[in-house]
């Protein structure tokens, strides 16, 4: 499993919180024990929910990557063409999935020089399955 930025931040936040509360464990008084219990009671579900969301996002990206590979298996397409073919998906999710596929080497990319109808030169990035 690849740790996303959200995962790293959640883990770091949890570690800092626990580290900041370490003095409560050293001198046990009733008040400090209550504070520790409340903090732990708040951190456990919050951390659990954050990890659940990260896993959910990872599953969504995996499904998106499979759909992109399937779409590009016989064609060379631009990002817009891929995005439009993946009905009602979030732009950021499609962008992240393509970025990960290119970084892993599953997709190739190249820039084509084309001209518009009025002769203006344009650079167009296309993606293909390697």
Buried (B, 14 or more C-beta within 10 A) or exposed (E): EEEBEEBEEBBEBBEEBEEEBEEBEEEEEEEBEEEBEEBEEEBEEBBEEBBEEBEEBBEBBEEBBEBBBEBBEEEBBEBEBBBEBBEEBEEEBBEBBBEBBBEEEBBBBEEEEEEEEEEEEEEEEBBBBE
